[in-house]
Every structure is written in C-alpha cells, then in structure tokens.
Amino acid sequence: MGSADYVYPATNVECSHRVAIPPPQPFVKSLKYNLKETFFPDDPLRQFKNQPTSRRFVLGLKYFFPIFDWAPSYTFDFLKSDFIAGITIASLAIPQGISYAKLANLPPILGLYSSFIPPLVYAMMGSSRDLAVGTVAVASLLTASMLGNEVNANENPKLYLHLAFTATFFAGAFQASLGLLRLGFIVDFLSHATIIGFMAGAATVVILQQLKGILGLEHFTHSTDLVSVMRSVFSQTHQWRWESAALGFSFLFFLLVTRYFSKRKPKFFWVSAMAPLTSVILGSLLVYLTHAEKHGVQVIGYLKKGLNPPSFEDLVLVSPYLSTAIKTGIITGVIALAEGIAVGRSFAMFKNYNIDGNKEMIAFGTMNIVGSCTSCYLTTGPFSRSAVNFNAGCKTAVSNIVMALAVMVTLLFLTPLFHYTPLVVLSSIIIGAMLGLIDYEAAIHLWTVDKFDFIVCMSAYAGVVFGSVEIGLVVAVAISLLRVLLFVARPKTFILGNIPDTMIYRNVEQYTNSNTVPGVLILEIDAPIYFANASYLRERIARWVDEEEDRLKTSGETSLQYVILDMGAVGNIDTSGISMLEEVKKVMDRRELKLVLANPGAEVMKKLNKSKLIDKIGQEWIYLTVGEAVGACNFLLHTCKPDPLKEESEAHNKV
C-alpha cells in the first residue's frame, strides 16, 4: 500500500453527477413491498396471475398436493425404480422404527405405526423426491428427555404415551403454521455450524444411552449428560452381562463393516441398507434357538398385530401437562424441521431441482398432525434413510408409499416374528446409525474455514454432551443469535485505496498494491446503519480518522483534509443512523475536515432528504461514485484549501 497524487481531467464539484433522490412512495405501498419481500421472497402467487378461477383451483391443488403435479406424467420405469427403493428403505425403516421408539421410551409398535401413515401423507404433500419419512433418534431422545422430566414412562406409561401424541400434535401444528404464515426463515437461525455440533452431541448422548442395552443393565440413569451416564455404567459393573455385551458388539461390528463396504463400493449400497433387518432376523433366530432370553438377554416381547388405532381422543389438552406437551412439541418440531429441510435440500441439489421450504413445513406439519391422531409420534426426513432412498435410485415420493405398504404388511401379518428380537440388537442398530451423525470432517472443515463457526459447533456439542439436550439446544440457538447480533452491531469498516491505473477503489488490506490518496481518507461501511451499530460506527470512524492523522504526522505526508464515506453497502438507515451521521458531520467540522458521501442508495438518500441532513452536508458533497468524490477532493486540494467554517457561514447566508 502506498500514496500517490492523482490528476483527473476537468474534474470539479460542478461537473460531477448528482445523486438522485428517489420519488416519494406512499407508506402503504412501501409496507406492502417490504411484507412481500419478507414473507413471499419466492413470489408463490405469481403462477395464479391472469388465470381463470378453474385454473387457479387446479394450481392451488397442485401447490398444496404436489402429487397431482407429477402423477399424470408418472411412468412404469419410475415405478420400478421407486419400488426397489421403497422395499430397500422399508428394510431399514422397520428395525430403526422399533429402535427409535424404544429410545423415546414408547412401545416399540409405535415405531412401525410412525412408518406407515406419515409417509403416505408426505407422498401427497411433500415436494422432495428423495426424502424418506420416518422417526429420528434426536427427536426421540428429546421426547424422552423432556416428557420424562414430568412423567415417568415406567410408572405411568399411559399418560406418557398420550403426552407423546399431544406433543406430536403441537409439533405438527407449529410446523404447519410456520409454513402457512411464511415464517420459515425462523428455522434459518439454526446455522450450519450449530446443527453440526448439536446433531453430533445428540448422537453422542444417544450412543451413551445405548450402553444400558449393550451391557444388559436393568436400572439406568434418566440423565443424559456424560458424567451421569458414566457414573451409572461404572457403578454397576457387577451387573454387566457378558452375553449381552458379546452379542451387541458382534452385531455392531457387522453393521459397521457393511457400512464401510457399501461406502467403498457404492453400487452395493443395499448391503448396508439390509444390514439392520438382517441383524434383527439373525438376532431373533439366535435368541429363539439358544433361549438366550432366559440367560439375561432382554427381548422386545409381544407386538400387537393390526394397523394404527385412532388416538385423537388420547390427546391431553388440559392442565397441568398441556404446557409440557406444547414446549416439547415446539422444540422437537423445530429440530425435526431443520433436519428434514436440510436433508431434502441436500439431495435436491444433487438432482438439480428445488424444494419449497414453506411447502415442506406444511407437509411435515400435516403429516405430524395426522400422525398424532393415528398413534404416531414425531416424524421427519432422517438423513440415513433418505440417503438409502437416494442411492437406491428413487424417482419420486412413491418410494415412501411403497415403504408404507411394506410396513402395513408387517403390521398386519409379521409382528409376531419380532417377539424374540433382542434389545441389544436394537441398541447396536441405533449406535451404528448415530456414528454416521458425528461428522468430524465437517468440524475440521469449519476449523479450516471459520474458527468462530468451529467454536459455535463445539459449544453446541459440549452443551448437549455435558449438560442436556435442552441445554445444548439453548446454547446452540443463543450462540447463533449472538453471532447475528455481532454481525449487525459490529459491522466491518475498511480503508479504501486506488487500484493503479484504474478508477477502482478497494480495501487496502485485500489489495496491497492499492494506493491511498494524499489528504483524503476513504472509508467503506459494509452494513446497514441501525440503532444497534450507530454508536459503534461513530466511534470507529473517529478512531480511523485519529489513526490516519497520527500516521500522516509520523510520515510527514499531506495533512488530512477530506473523509469520504462509501455508502454503497449501506442498504438502509434508521433515525439512529441519521443522528450518527449528523454527529460525525459536527465532529469533522470541529476538526476542520470535510465529510463527503459516495454512492448512497435509494433508501439512504430518501431518509437523508426527509431528515434535511442533505442540506447540512451539502448536496455538492454527495457523489455518485468514490472515483468522482476523490476527483473532486483532489481537484480542490490542488486549487485551494477548504475552510469548513467559512463554507458553513456562506451556506447560512444563502438560506
């Protein structure tokens, strides 16, 4: 970075382009525009414009039920692909559903119920072709943790079950409301780094909880933090059952080997997809043939045959448990939304199509509302199941319908076959699935790219592992909001310099060959100016001026005469920002410096005009570009030294 003198031909204040003040807009029109940009950025109503009523009805039907959009063009080739994918994910959904229901302290049959009705609803209303719907471990753990704080699942299983249905109902209502009210951006406050840390922490907690099943322990802590779990495990060493541990680690080894093989040989994806069901079958046969249930190996036991019974009348809509159900529903609903939408968008990106986040929220919400009335608990789009669906070559959401039909056959005829399934196998299946959620490569990537994001990730992880899932969630959201506040309250400001032989001005730290302009300090404000950052910007601008004057005195260069603020990145400004600029103007006048504005946008100019700040700064000191502002300042530096007090007096006399 260096300094240089610049000569601009025929450049003076009068010949520079004036910055236009936009024509005034009616308040109602501005409000309507802002609301549209906030809640309808994708303009979903565009397709309804200039359409007859009958056509609008059809388009509305297709909007809320996308199946009517793609079903007419469905082909037999699609059906073959979807059938294979549906059967494949059913083989994974059945053992996972049973396992996750146990994790939520719910009857195992609910895992099958939840893999039957919700996928059918999503197939009609969802916009993702690849999402495979079902229960997830994190939501199951959250349900067990939050409801377990109020009701003991062992002492009062009926009330606990009804609260789970009620929480699912409120989760669905909350999700659907977010979609209908176009409030999907709320979920975006869970940043990518936050989700990585939270999911990894929740996966770690789930794995620790499975030590109960692996070691064959009957009594186990209800706490989820690392210290409590380790204390519970090692205080009962005399009750560890080697038979259960041997069986559990054997099946876990089998699951991990099949996963590794499928990753190395992607065309054999079905090997890892079939591994959980294979484990259940082999484990059940082993227990049945060796009567291992009589030697300390716990089994699932009786599973009721038949389809989902109605549960609408079981919803608990009265005190004192209503608040618990609402709180559990909202928190688990947000987590399920964040996971489901993120998974759906990931696979949509691979196939070059888009999914509507608000439409997905409506679909998730509807399937959970319907599910809560048909003996299901919270469902979403788990990554592991969706990845299998994607790799199996699914073409549309019909794969969910095929999976649901396979689960229906299981509910009607095959549930007695799961009687001898050992719980330790279910624990192994959960551990195998959870290891895939601990994405250490993503954490390393965060460390490489953005250290603060890595801190956010690890804070969320530590909050879950050493506190609780709720604490981890609070920490994750709090840190995400803190970062947003830091971006708003502490915006970046830069010194700009001229790129040699151009009229371009850029950050001198980024472009080290750029030259500062003698006697001129050019600052870029890289954010809107609001009440949250106005005081900081006032102080930061003053410090930039102090540092520049100190530098010039030390180097013996031309004294500072002009301060140019590049307002190109200032998209908006509020009254606090206007007051801040007024104060900066007064400070500059006292220091015999001239404040110059460059490239202010329409919103900024509109408010500068209404506040009369343009008159105080002077229209002649507001320029269209930084280049024009520098040219004018440089011209005046070579002709005369400005006297701010004199100019202010002359302007006052003119008024």
Secondary structure, 3 states (H helix, E strand, C coil): CEECCCCCCCCCCCCCCECCCCCCCCHHHHHHHHHHHHHCCCCHHHHHCCCCHHHHHHHHHHHHCCHHHHHHHCCHHHHHHHHHHHHHHHHHHHHHHHHHHHHCCCCCHHHHHCCCHHHHHHHHHCCCCCCCCECCHHHHHHHHHHHHCCCCCCCCHHHHHHHHHHHHHHHHHHHHHHHHCCCHHHHHHCCHHHHHHHHHHHHHHHHHHCHHHHHCCCCCCCCCCHHHHHHHHHCCHHHCCHHHHHHHHHHHHHHHHHHHHHHHCHHHHHHHHHHHHHHHHHHHHHHHHHCHHHHCCCECCCCCCCCCCCCHHHCCCCCCCHHHHHHHHHHHHHHHHHHHHHHHHHHHHHCCCCCCHHHHHHHHHHHHHHHHCCCCCCCECCHHHHHHHHHCCCCCCHHHHHHHHHHHHHHHHHHHHHCCCEHHHHHHHHHHHHHCCCCHHHHHHHHHHCHHHHHHHHHHHHHHHHCCHHHHHHHHHHHHHHHHHHHHHCCCEEEEEECCCCCCEEECCCCCCCEECCCEEEEEECCCECCCCHHHHHHHHHHHHHHHHHHHHHHCCCCCCEEEEECCCCCCECHHHHHHHHHHHHHHHHCCCEEEEECCCHHHHHHHHHCCHHHHHCHHHEECCHHHHHHHHHHHHCCCCCCHHHHHHHHHHHC
